[in-house]
Amino acid sequence: MESPPVELVDDGIVEPSENEAHDARDLADARPKVRVGRIGFAAVSLGVGQTLSTATARRARALGLPVFRRSTGGTGVLLGEGDVVWSIVLPRHDPRVGPDFVHAYGRFGSGVVKTLASFGVEAVWGPALGLSEEYCFLGSRGCALTCEDRVLGGAAQHATQAALLHHGVLPLTIDRQRLEAVFGLAPAYSEPKLTTLMEVVPAVNPISFSARLGDLIVDGLATG
């Protein structure tokens, strides 16, 4: 049976909590959709298993950062202005979800890898690093997108009986001092273990990058 077409939406600049609201709406709609956007201002996103009273949340609020919970798993993520975000929503009965969806970060994230490759950057989805109990990109769950052994991005999922949401983020830049303060990270982790879109593609235009990302994610879903 032929899979239904995927709607592609580019949200442009989107506020962090608005981005989460769009994901929740699309998950409830349960129709094939890919959405890309760019974060409007810094905030901390906590995984569904976290509470707003965690040490991460308290430190973030003390620094004046908004804190919100997302519906997907994992721990905390520091979103920054200009970060590129993407979301995939598919009905649970859609063959593109597959029985292996919990572990299919490489399959759902193939469009991210292909987009980076089009800019001359080799990246791969691989095992989580297990270096932090608070910062999702260095956590022990799911997979991490790495480039030359440095983490460039991450993704997470939320499955309901009706649909699957798979979403992720590529930081445009990192305020490493803020990251260390919010998540209690040692500089030995934030400097050599993490990278950003602007570090791997110095002349990147986030607008054209996110547009290409949306196209290639849709193409990847079309080809399976």
Backbone as JSON, one array per atom type, in Angstrom:
{
  "sequence": "MESPPVELVDDGIVEPSENEAHDARDLADARPKVRVGRIGFAAVSLGVGQTLSTATARRARALGLPVFRRSTGGTGVLLGEGDVVWSIVLPRHDPRVGPDFVHAYGRFGSGVVKTLASFGVEAVWGPALGLSEEYCFLGSRGCALTCEDRVLGGAAQHATQAALLHHGVLPLTIDRQRLEAVFGLAPAYSEPKLTTLMEVVPAVNPISFSARLGDLIVDGLATG",
  "N": [[0.84, -1.19, 0.0], [0.56, 2.2, -0.87], [2.22, 4.84, 0.81], [0.72, 7.67, 2.45], [0.97, 11.12, 1.31], [3.37, 13.49, 2.64], [2.94, 16.36, 4.53], [4.7, 19.42, 4.39], [5.95, 21.92, 6.44], [7.33, 25.08, 7.04], [8.09, 26.82, 9.76], [9.56, 29.08, 10.18], [10.83, 31.59, 12.32], [10.31, 30.56, 15.6], [8.88, 30.53, 18.82], [10.17, 28.88, 21.77], [8.23, 27.48, 23.49], [6.06, 27.65, 21.84], [6.88, 26.11, 19.71], [6.84, 23.58, 20.92], [4.09, 23.43, 21.39], [3.12, 23.31, 18.77], [4.11, 20.8, 18.03], [2.62, 19.18, 19.76], [0.03, 19.65, 18.83], [0.24, 18.67, 16.19], [0.8, 15.99, 16.68], [-1.58, 15.2, 17.89], [-3.29, 15.56, 15.73], [-2.41, 13.58, 14.03], [-1.59, 13.2, 11.35], [0.48, 12.68, 8.42], [3.35, 14.6, 8.61], [5.95, 16.98, 8.28], [7.88, 19.3, 9.96], [9.79, 22.24, 10.13], [11.89, 24.7, 11.72], [13.16, 27.69, 13.38], [14.56, 28.51, 16.42], [13.41, 31.16, 18.51], [14.3, 32.43, 20.91], [16.38, 31.92, 23.86], [15.86, 29.07, 25.95], [15.03, 26.48, 28.32], [14.37, 23.14, 27.77], [12.69, 20.44, 29.17], [12.63, 16.9, 29.46], [9.8, 14.62, 29.33], [9.78, 13.04, 31.6], [10.92, 14.6, 33.52], [10.69, 17.06, 36.17], [9.45, 20.37, 36.94], [10.82, 21.22, 39.09], [13.38, 20.3, 39.24], [16.98, 20.27, 39.75], [18.24, 21.27, 37.49], [16.16, 22.84, 36.34], [15.81, 24.76, 38.36], [18.3, 26.06, 38.38], [18.31, 27.08, 35.8], [16.13, 28.89, 35.82], [17.12, 30.69, 37.68], [19.0, 31.94, 36.2], [17.44, 33.4, 34.57], [16.19, 32.08, 32.49], [13.48, 30.83, 30.56], [11.62, 27.89, 31.38], [10.34, 24.82, 30.28], [8.31, 21.85, 29.91], [8.55, 19.15, 27.66], [6.8, 16.75, 25.57], [8.2, 14.54, 24.89], [10.82, 12.07, 25.52], [13.9, 11.8, 27.46], [16.29, 14.1, 28.96], [17.34, 17.31, 29.95], [17.47, 20.09, 27.64], [19.24, 22.79, 26.3], [17.94, 25.31, 24.54], [18.77, 27.61, 22.0], [18.88, 30.93, 20.55], [18.13, 30.9, 17.15], [18.64, 28.2, 16.8], [18.17, 25.24, 14.9], [15.25, 23.44, 14.42], [13.41, 20.37, 14.01], [10.6, 18.33, 13.14], [8.9, 15.23, 12.89], [5.86, 13.75, 12.17], [3.91, 10.87, 12.11], [1.16, 8.73, 11.35], [0.4, 5.93, 13.49], [-0.18, 3.58, 12.16], [1.07, 3.9, 9.77], [3.3, 2.61, 7.38], [5.86, 3.63, 7.39], [6.53, 4.14, 9.98], [7.17, 1.69, 11.29], [8.13, -1.36, 13.06], [10.41, -1.0, 14.52], [10.6, 1.57, 15.51], [11.33, 2.8, 17.92], [14.05, 2.61, 18.06], [14.89, 3.82, 15.77], [16.47, 6.1, 15.11], [18.48, 6.72, 13.31], [17.23, 6.17, 10.87], [14.93, 7.93, 10.83], [16.35, 10.24, 11.11], [17.82, 10.52, 8.82], [17.53, 12.49, 6.87], [18.61, 14.7, 8.13], [21.32, 14.02, 8.29], [21.88, 13.86, 5.54], [21.42, 16.5, 4.77], [23.46, 17.87, 6.14], [25.61, 16.62, 4.87], [25.37, 17.71, 2.34], [26.5, 20.12, 2.75], [29.07, 19.49, 3.03], [29.7, 18.19, 5.4], [30.32, 15.46, 7.44], [28.29, 13.42, 9.28], [26.82, 11.32, 11.82], [24.31, 9.21, 13.22], [24.58, 7.8, 16.34], [25.41, 5.68, 19.21], [24.28, 6.85, 22.44], [26.23, 9.0, 24.57], [26.39, 8.89, 27.35], [27.37, 10.62, 29.41], [26.29, 12.53, 31.05], [23.79, 13.11, 33.51], [21.94, 15.05, 33.37], [22.02, 16.69, 31.06], [20.69, 16.34, 27.93], [21.91, 15.85, 25.38], [24.32, 14.7, 26.05], [23.53, 12.52, 27.37], [22.35, 9.21, 28.45], [20.41, 7.92, 27.02], [18.59, 6.94, 24.04], [19.88, 8.19, 20.93], [22.77, 9.94, 19.65], [23.65, 12.64, 17.5], [26.58, 12.79, 15.89], [29.64, 14.43, 14.97], [32.76, 14.06, 13.86], [33.38, 12.86, 16.33], [32.2, 14.59, 18.12], [29.28, 15.83, 19.7], [26.62, 16.97, 17.8], [23.89, 17.21, 17.6], [20.55, 16.22, 18.71], [17.73, 14.0, 19.32], [14.31, 13.03, 20.01], [11.39, 11.12, 21.08], [7.79, 10.67, 21.01], [5.25, 8.49, 21.39], [1.91, 7.77, 20.68], [-1.27, 6.02, 20.78], [-2.3, 6.72, 18.38], [-0.39, 8.09, 16.8], [3.06, 8.87, 15.92], [5.55, 10.99, 17.16], [8.58, 12.32, 16.23], [11.24, 14.24, 16.99], [13.8, 16.84, 16.79], [16.87, 18.75, 17.36], [19.3, 21.06, 16.15], [21.85, 22.82, 17.45], [22.56, 26.19, 16.73], [24.54, 27.87, 17.73], [26.53, 27.73, 20.77], [26.26, 28.8, 24.05], [28.58, 28.24, 26.04], [29.35, 28.73, 28.68], [26.91, 29.32, 29.92], [25.61, 26.89, 29.44], [27.16, 25.11, 30.96], [26.61, 26.15, 33.5], [23.82, 25.76, 33.79], [23.47, 22.96, 33.56], [25.38, 21.87, 35.2], [27.78, 21.05, 34.08], [31.14, 20.04, 33.47], [33.82, 22.0, 32.11], [35.46, 20.33, 30.65], [33.76, 18.63, 29.37], [31.9, 20.23, 27.91], [33.41, 21.66, 26.08], [35.24, 19.9, 24.45], [33.45, 17.87, 23.73], [31.16, 18.74, 22.48], [29.65, 20.32, 19.64], [28.61, 22.75, 17.14], [26.23, 23.99, 14.7], [27.23, 26.27, 13.4], [29.9, 25.97, 13.9], [30.64, 23.74, 12.42], [29.73, 24.36, 9.9], [30.72, 27.14, 8.99], [29.83, 29.38, 7.45], [27.11, 29.14, 7.37], [23.72, 29.66, 6.39], [21.01, 29.91, 8.3], [18.33, 30.01, 7.45], [18.2, 29.04, 4.78], [19.37, 26.59, 5.28], [17.54, 25.27, 7.03], [15.36, 25.12, 5.31], [16.31, 23.41, 3.29], [16.74, 21.2, 4.89], [14.09, 20.46, 5.63], [13.09, 19.67, 3.1], [14.77, 17.45, 2.53], [14.27, 15.71, 4.63], [11.61, 15.04, 4.1], [12.01, 13.85, 1.58], [13.54, 11.65, 2.39], [11.67, 10.2, 3.86], [9.95, 9.52, 1.84], [11.4, 7.78, 0.31], [11.82, 5.76, 2.03]],
  "CA": [[0.0, 0.0, 0.0], [1.34, 3.42, -0.96], [2.11, 5.71, 1.97], [0.14, 8.97, 2.13], [1.97, 12.19, 1.19], [3.75, 14.19, 3.87], [2.87, 17.82, 4.48], [5.92, 20.09, 4.86], [5.71, 23.28, 6.92], [8.47, 25.82, 7.59], [7.55, 27.79, 10.7], [10.42, 30.26, 10.33], [11.18, 31.82, 13.72], [9.27, 30.05, 16.47], [9.22, 30.55, 20.24], [10.35, 27.51, 22.25], [6.99, 26.86, 23.95], [5.19, 27.56, 20.66], [7.35, 24.95, 18.97], [6.29, 22.42, 21.6], [2.64, 23.41, 21.16], [2.91, 22.84, 17.41], [4.33, 19.36, 18.04], [1.48, 18.55, 20.43], [-1.11, 19.74, 17.91], [0.44, 17.76, 15.06], [0.68, 14.63, 17.19], [-3.02, 14.94, 18.08], [-3.9, 15.46, 14.4], [-2.03, 12.23, 13.55], [-1.45, 13.15, 9.89], [1.89, 12.75, 8.05], [3.77, 15.99, 8.56], [7.3, 17.38, 8.65], [7.92, 20.72, 10.28], [11.1, 22.78, 10.49], [11.82, 26.07, 12.22], [14.35, 28.21, 14.05], [14.16, 28.97, 17.75], [13.47, 32.61, 18.61], [15.08, 32.9, 22.06], [16.9, 30.84, 24.69], [14.99, 28.46, 26.96], [15.41, 25.11, 28.67], [13.33, 22.14, 27.54], [12.87, 19.25, 29.98], [11.92, 15.72, 29.01], [8.51, 14.36, 29.98], [10.0, 12.43, 32.9], [11.5, 15.59, 34.43], [9.74, 17.99, 36.78], [9.89, 21.77, 36.91], [11.54, 21.51, 40.33], [14.71, 19.69, 39.2], [18.11, 21.19, 39.92], [18.41, 21.92, 36.19], [15.14, 23.87, 36.2], [16.07, 25.84, 39.32], [19.46, 26.83, 37.92], [17.92, 27.81, 34.59], [15.3, 30.04, 36.21], [17.98, 31.64, 38.37], [19.7, 32.67, 35.13], [16.44, 34.13, 33.78], [15.77, 31.31, 31.32], [12.2, 30.12, 30.65], [11.73, 26.43, 31.46], [9.08, 24.14, 29.99], [8.4, 20.42, 29.7], [8.07, 18.64, 26.38], [6.11, 15.47, 25.71], [9.11, 13.46, 24.52], [11.7, 11.6, 26.58], [15.2, 12.41, 27.66], [16.46, 15.03, 30.08], [17.24, 18.72, 29.6], [18.13, 20.65, 26.45], [19.31, 24.25, 26.24], [17.65, 25.85, 23.22], [19.32, 28.94, 21.82], [18.36, 31.7, 19.42], [18.59, 30.45, 15.85], [18.76, 26.74, 16.69], [17.29, 24.64, 13.89], [14.45, 22.32, 14.96], [12.61, 19.63, 13.04], [9.65, 17.37, 13.7], [8.22, 14.29, 12.01], [4.68, 13.08, 12.74], [3.33, 9.85, 11.24], [0.18, 7.85, 12.0], [1.03, 4.7, 13.96], [-0.37, 2.51, 11.17], [1.86, 4.21, 8.58], [4.42, 1.66, 7.3], [7.13, 4.3, 7.61], [6.85, 4.09, 11.41], [7.9, 0.44, 11.45], [8.17, -1.93, 14.4], [11.66, -0.63, 15.18], [10.65, 3.02, 15.59], [12.0, 3.25, 19.15], [15.5, 2.63, 17.82], [15.11, 4.23, 14.37], [16.97, 7.47, 15.03], [19.22, 6.87, 12.06], [16.28, 6.19, 9.75], [14.18, 9.18, 10.85], [17.29, 11.36, 11.04], [18.66, 10.45, 7.62], [17.48, 13.77, 6.19], [19.55, 15.6, 8.82], [22.65, 13.61, 7.84], [22.03, 14.23, 4.13], [21.53, 17.96, 4.69], [24.83, 18.22, 6.54], [26.52, 16.15, 3.82], [25.3, 18.65, 1.22], [27.38, 21.23, 3.11], [30.41, 18.94, 3.19], [29.9, 17.76, 6.78], [29.99, 14.06, 7.67], [27.72, 13.2, 10.6], [26.22, 10.0, 11.96], [23.56, 8.92, 14.44], [25.22, 6.68, 17.02], [25.02, 5.46, 20.6], [24.38, 7.95, 23.39], [27.55, 9.01, 25.2], [26.28, 8.53, 28.76], [28.3, 11.44, 30.19], [25.58, 13.47, 31.92], [22.46, 12.72, 33.94], [21.05, 16.21, 33.25], [22.02, 17.29, 29.72], [20.21, 15.28, 27.05], [22.84, 15.55, 24.29], [25.39, 13.88, 26.59], [22.87, 11.55, 28.24], [22.55, 7.78, 28.23], [19.27, 7.34, 26.31], [18.43, 7.29, 22.63], [21.07, 8.3, 20.09], [23.32, 11.28, 19.48], [24.19, 12.96, 16.18], [27.97, 13.18, 16.12], [30.49, 14.87, 13.86], [34.14, 13.96, 14.32], [33.35, 12.47, 17.75], [31.58, 15.63, 18.94], [27.84, 15.8, 19.54], [26.09, 18.1, 17.06], [22.44, 17.32, 17.73], [19.85, 15.13, 19.37], [16.34, 13.81, 18.95], [13.5, 12.32, 21.0], [10.14, 10.62, 20.53], [6.57, 10.48, 21.79], [4.32, 7.63, 20.65], [0.57, 7.55, 21.21], [-1.94, 4.97, 20.03], [-2.68, 7.23, 17.06], [0.68, 8.66, 15.98], [4.42, 8.97, 16.44], [6.29, 12.24, 17.0], [10.04, 12.22, 16.33], [11.72, 15.61, 16.74], [15.17, 17.06, 17.2], [17.4, 20.11, 17.29], [20.71, 21.33, 15.86], [22.22, 24.14, 17.97], [23.29, 27.08, 15.82], [25.72, 28.21, 18.52], [26.4, 27.31, 22.17], [26.81, 29.61, 25.13], [29.12, 27.15, 26.86], [29.32, 29.12, 30.09], [25.52, 29.14, 30.37], [25.34, 25.46, 29.41], [27.81, 24.52, 32.13], [25.92, 26.6, 34.7], [22.49, 25.17, 33.88], [23.49, 21.51, 33.68], [26.45, 21.42, 36.08], [28.77, 20.37, 33.25], [32.52, 20.47, 33.54], [34.33, 22.48, 30.82], [36.07, 19.21, 29.93], [32.72, 18.02, 28.55], [31.22, 21.15, 27.0], [34.3, 22.14, 25.02], [35.66, 18.9, 23.46], [32.44, 16.88, 23.41], [30.01, 19.35, 21.82], [29.89, 21.25, 18.55], [27.41, 23.46, 16.7], [26.07, 24.14, 13.26], [28.13, 27.3, 12.89], [31.28, 25.49, 13.98], [30.91, 22.78, 11.34], [29.43, 25.06, 8.64], [30.89, 28.52, 9.48], [29.09, 30.38, 6.67], [25.75, 28.63, 7.19], [22.54, 30.52, 6.47], [20.01, 29.04, 8.94], [17.07, 29.99, 6.7], [18.32, 28.08, 3.66], [19.67, 25.28, 5.85], [16.31, 24.64, 7.52], [14.52, 24.81, 4.15], [16.85, 22.19, 2.69], [16.49, 20.12, 5.85], [12.72, 20.01, 5.47], [12.97, 18.94, 1.83], [15.48, 16.18, 2.55], [13.56, 14.82, 5.54], [10.46, 14.53, 3.33], [12.54, 12.94, 0.56], [13.94, 10.42, 3.07], [10.45, 9.44, 4.2], [9.36, 9.03, 0.59], [12.21, 6.66, -0.22], [11.86, 4.7, 3.01]],
  "C": [[0.88, 1.25, 0.0], [1.11, 4.3, 0.25], [1.52, 7.05, 1.57], [1.21, 10.05, 2.07], [2.19, 12.88, 2.53], [3.65, 15.69, 3.64], [4.16, 18.39, 5.05], [5.58, 21.53, 5.22], [7.01, 23.86, 7.46], [7.91, 26.94, 8.45], [8.37, 29.07, 10.78], [10.86, 30.38, 11.78], [10.02, 31.39, 14.6], [9.74, 30.11, 17.92], [9.32, 29.12, 20.77], [9.05, 26.82, 22.68], [5.99, 26.72, 22.79], [5.58, 26.36, 19.81], [6.81, 23.66, 19.59], [4.79, 22.29, 21.37], [2.31, 22.92, 19.75], [3.1, 21.32, 17.32], [3.14, 18.63, 18.65], [0.25, 18.55, 19.52], [-0.96, 18.74, 16.77], [0.32, 16.3, 15.49], [-0.79, 14.25, 17.37], [-3.73, 14.79, 16.73], [-3.6, 14.12, 13.73], [-2.02, 12.13, 12.03], [0.03, 13.28, 9.53], [2.34, 14.2, 7.87], [5.24, 16.11, 8.97], [7.29, 18.88, 8.86], [9.34, 21.1, 10.64], [10.91, 24.21, 10.99], [13.13, 26.46, 12.87], [13.91, 28.88, 15.34], [14.4, 30.48, 17.9], [14.27, 33.14, 19.78], [15.42, 31.71, 22.95], [15.87, 30.37, 25.71], [15.53, 27.07, 27.25], [14.19, 24.2, 28.51], [13.65, 20.9, 28.35], [12.06, 18.09, 29.42], [10.7, 15.42, 29.87], [8.68, 13.76, 31.37], [10.58, 13.36, 33.94], [10.38, 16.44, 35.05], [10.31, 19.4, 36.73], [10.61, 22.18, 38.19], [12.92, 20.86, 40.36], [15.79, 20.75, 39.4], [18.38, 21.95, 38.62], [17.44, 23.08, 36.04], [15.41, 25.05, 37.14], [17.25, 26.7, 38.86], [19.12, 27.65, 36.69], [17.11, 29.05, 34.95], [16.13, 31.11, 36.91], [18.77, 32.49, 37.38], [18.73, 33.42, 34.23], [15.95, 33.39, 32.56], [14.39, 30.7, 31.53], [12.45, 28.62, 30.65], [10.37, 25.83, 31.15], [9.35, 22.66, 29.8], [7.86, 20.06, 28.33], [7.45, 17.27, 26.59], [7.0, 14.28, 25.4], [10.06, 13.14, 25.67], [13.02, 12.34, 26.64], [15.21, 13.36, 28.84], [16.39, 16.47, 29.57], [18.01, 19.1, 28.35], [18.11, 22.16, 26.56], [19.08, 24.67, 24.8], [18.19, 27.27, 23.14], [18.74, 29.63, 20.6], [18.98, 31.21, 18.11], [18.75, 28.96, 15.71], [17.74, 26.2, 15.7], [16.58, 23.43, 14.5], [13.68, 21.66, 13.83], [11.7, 18.66, 13.77], [9.08, 16.5, 12.58], [7.04, 13.71, 12.77], [4.14, 12.12, 11.69], [2.26, 9.08, 12.01], [0.84, 6.53, 12.39], [0.89, 3.56, 12.95], [0.43, 2.74, 9.9], [3.06, 3.27, 8.52], [5.78, 2.31, 7.54], [7.5, 4.38, 9.09], [7.67, 2.84, 11.7], [7.93, -0.07, 12.88], [9.39, -1.52, 15.2], [11.74, 0.85, 15.51], [11.38, 3.54, 16.83], [13.5, 3.42, 18.94], [15.86, 3.23, 16.46], [15.57, 5.67, 14.24], [17.72, 7.7, 13.72], [18.3, 6.96, 10.85], [15.5, 7.51, 9.71], [15.11, 10.39, 10.7], [18.16, 11.36, 9.8], [18.67, 11.77, 6.85], [18.4, 14.8, 6.81], [20.97, 15.3, 8.34], [22.89, 14.04, 6.4], [22.14, 15.75, 3.96], [22.93, 18.41, 5.06], [25.83, 17.79, 5.47], [26.52, 17.09, 2.63], [26.13, 19.9, 1.48], [28.8, 20.74, 3.39], [30.72, 18.44, 4.58], [29.44, 16.31, 6.94], [29.5, 13.9, 9.11], [27.03, 11.85, 10.62], [25.42, 9.93, 13.27], [24.17, 7.68, 15.08], [24.79, 6.58, 18.47], [25.17, 6.71, 21.45], [25.69, 7.84, 24.16], [27.51, 8.64, 26.68], [27.22, 9.31, 29.67], [27.6, 12.39, 31.16], [24.2, 12.93, 32.26], [21.45, 13.85, 33.75], [20.94, 16.74, 31.82], [21.78, 16.21, 28.67], [21.23, 14.89, 25.98], [23.99, 14.65, 24.76], [24.83, 12.77, 27.49], [23.12, 10.11, 27.82], [21.43, 7.14, 27.43], [19.26, 7.74, 24.84], [19.74, 7.26, 21.86], [21.53, 9.76, 20.05], [23.81, 11.44, 18.05], [25.59, 13.5, 16.39], [28.67, 13.54, 14.82], [31.92, 14.92, 14.39], [34.2, 13.79, 15.84], [32.84, 13.57, 18.68], [30.08, 15.63, 18.65], [27.36, 17.1, 18.91], [24.59, 18.27, 17.26], [21.85, 16.12, 18.44], [18.4, 15.08, 18.93], [15.64, 13.02, 20.05], [12.16, 11.97, 20.39], [9.01, 10.65, 21.55], [5.61, 9.68, 20.92], [3.0, 7.56, 21.39], [-0.05, 6.39, 20.44], [-2.22, 5.4, 18.59], [-1.49, 7.63, 16.19], [2.01, 8.61, 16.71], [4.96, 10.37, 16.15], [7.77, 11.93, 17.19], [10.57, 13.62, 16.02], [13.14, 15.78, 17.27], [15.6, 18.49, 17.0], [18.88, 20.07, 16.94], [21.03, 22.72, 16.41], [22.99, 24.95, 16.92], [24.61, 27.49, 16.47], [25.51, 27.64, 19.92], [27.02, 28.38, 23.06], [27.33, 28.6, 26.16], [29.11, 27.48, 28.35], [27.92, 28.93, 30.67], [25.17, 27.66, 30.44], [25.93, 24.78, 30.64], [27.08, 24.9, 33.41], [24.57, 25.92, 34.87], [22.55, 23.68, 34.2], [24.62, 20.97, 34.57], [27.53, 20.67, 35.33], [30.17, 20.92, 33.51], [32.96, 20.98, 32.17], [34.96, 21.36, 29.98], [35.06, 18.48, 29.06], [32.19, 19.0, 27.5], [32.12, 21.6, 25.86], [34.65, 21.04, 24.01], [34.57, 17.96, 23.0], [31.27, 17.43, 22.59], [30.45, 20.27, 20.69], [28.57, 21.86, 18.11], [27.37, 23.57, 15.19], [27.04, 25.17, 12.7], [29.6, 26.9, 13.0], [31.61, 24.54, 12.83], [30.62, 23.36, 9.97], [29.5, 26.56, 8.94], [30.06, 29.57, 8.73], [27.63, 30.0, 6.5], [24.71, 29.74, 7.27], [21.42, 29.66, 7.06], [18.7, 28.95, 8.18], [17.15, 28.96, 5.58], [18.62, 26.68, 4.18], [18.39, 24.57, 6.29], [15.37, 24.29, 6.37], [15.0, 23.53, 3.47], [16.61, 20.98, 3.59], [15.07, 19.57, 5.71], [12.53, 19.18, 4.21], [13.59, 17.55, 1.91], [14.87, 15.2, 3.56], [12.36, 14.2, 4.81], [10.93, 13.53, 2.28], [12.91, 11.59, 1.21], [12.75, 9.57, 3.45], [9.83, 8.83, 2.95], [10.09, 7.8, 0.06], [12.37, 5.54, 0.8], [13.16, 4.65, 3.77]]
}
